[in-house]
Amino acid sequence: MVVGRHIIAELYGVKKELISYEDTVKEILESVTEEARFNKVGSMYKQFKPYGVTGVILVEESHISIHTWPEYELVNLDVFTCGDVSKVDKAFELFLERFKPTSYKHQVIDRG
């Protein structure tokens, strides 16, 4: 029995201008959340100095979180949902489109 899907990913070679500041990271996370049809409950972001962002979106289905290291062109991404696992797959595809990493590695864990 599968009750949810969890994707844990590291995106490499992401352009610094996409991941340095809260405004840009927030726009990407919020738009992907909406396009993947998650039911957003709330979100919180932390801007680091001089750059780098941590963010989390709480969704009814579970959560999406991100941690960025612009100096390494690195994004750590976590997308988890209970129920409709196609939402996680769609969100991950959208994140790859938006962040355009030169490479990535990820794990897909079916929970339950």
C-alpha positions as CSV (number, residue, x, y, z in Angstrom):
1,M,0.0,0.0,0.0
2,V,1.4,3.4,-1.0
3,V,0.1,6.4,1.0
4,G,2.4,9.0,-0.5
5,R,5.5,9.8,-2.6
6,H,8.6,11.6,-1.4
7,I,11.2,13.0,-3.8
8,I,14.5,14.1,-2.4
9,A,16.8,15.9,-4.9
10,E,20.0,17.7,-5.3
11,L,20.1,20.0,-8.3
12,Y,23.6,21.0,-9.6
13,G,24.7,23.9,-11.9
14,V,21.7,26.1,-11.1
15,K,22.3,29.7,-12.1
16,K,23.1,31.9,-9.1
17,E,20.5,34.5,-10.0
18,L,17.7,31.9,-9.6
19,I,18.7,30.9,-6.1
20,S,20.4,33.7,-4.3
21,Y,17.4,35.8,-3.1
22,E,14.1,35.1,-1.5
23,D,11.9,36.9,-4.0
24,T,13.1,34.7,-6.9
25,V,13.0,31.4,-4.9
26,K,9.6,32.2,-3.5
27,E,8.1,33.0,-6.9
28,I,9.3,29.6,-8.2
29,L,8.1,27.6,-5.2
30,E,4.7,29.3,-5.1
31,S,4.1,29.0,-8.8
32,V,5.1,25.3,-8.9
33,T,2.9,24.6,-5.9
34,E,-0.1,26.2,-7.7
35,E,0.6,24.5,-11.1
36,A,1.0,21.1,-9.5
37,R,-2.4,21.7,-7.8
38,F,-1.3,21.3,-4.2
39,N,-3.6,22.8,-1.6
40,K,-1.3,25.4,0.1
41,V,-1.8,26.0,3.8
42,G,1.1,28.4,4.4
43,S,4.8,29.2,3.7
44,M,7.9,30.6,5.3
45,Y,11.2,31.7,3.9
46,K,14.6,32.7,5.3
47,Q,17.0,35.0,3.4
48,F,20.6,34.4,4.3
49,K,23.3,37.0,4.1
50,P,24.9,37.7,1.7
51,Y,22.8,35.2,-0.3
52,G,21.0,31.8,-0.1
53,V,17.5,30.9,0.9
54,T,15.6,28.3,2.9
55,G,11.9,27.9,2.3
56,V,9.1,25.6,3.2
57,I,5.5,25.4,1.9
58,L,3.1,23.5,4.0
59,V,0.4,21.9,1.9
60,E,-2.6,19.9,2.9
61,E,-1.0,16.9,1.3
62,S,2.4,17.4,3.2
63,H,5.2,19.8,2.3
64,I,7.8,21.2,-0.2
65,S,11.1,22.5,1.1
66,I,14.2,24.0,-0.5
67,H,17.7,25.0,0.6
68,T,20.0,26.9,-1.8
69,W,23.7,27.4,-1.9
70,P,24.4,29.9,-4.7
71,E,28.1,29.8,-4.2
72,Y,28.0,26.1,-5.2
73,E,25.1,26.5,-7.7
74,L,23.3,23.9,-5.5
75,V,19.7,23.3,-4.6
76,N,18.5,20.7,-2.1
77,L,14.8,20.0,-2.7
78,D,12.2,17.9,-0.9
79,V,8.7,17.3,-2.2
80,F,6.3,15.0,-0.3
81,T,2.7,14.3,-0.7
82,C,0.1,11.9,0.6
83,G,-2.6,10.8,-1.7
84,D,-2.2,11.7,-5.4
85,V,1.4,10.8,-6.2
86,S,1.2,12.4,-9.6
87,K,1.3,15.8,-7.9
88,V,4.8,15.1,-6.7
89,D,6.0,13.9,-10.1
90,K,4.5,17.0,-11.8
91,A,6.1,19.4,-9.2
92,F,9.5,17.8,-9.7
93,E,9.2,18.2,-13.5
94,L,8.3,21.8,-13.0
95,F,11.2,22.4,-10.6
96,L,13.6,21.0,-13.2
97,E,12.1,23.3,-15.9
98,R,12.3,26.4,-13.6
99,F,15.8,25.8,-12.1
100,K,17.4,24.3,-15.2
101,P,20.1,22.4,-13.5
102,T,23.0,21.1,-15.5
103,S,22.6,17.8,-13.6
104,Y,20.8,16.4,-10.7
105,K,20.3,13.3,-8.6
106,H,17.2,12.3,-6.8
107,Q,15.5,9.5,-4.9
108,V,11.8,8.6,-5.2
109,I,10.5,7.0,-2.1
110,D,7.0,5.5,-2.1
111,R,5.8,5.9,1.5
112,G,3.6,3.4,3.3
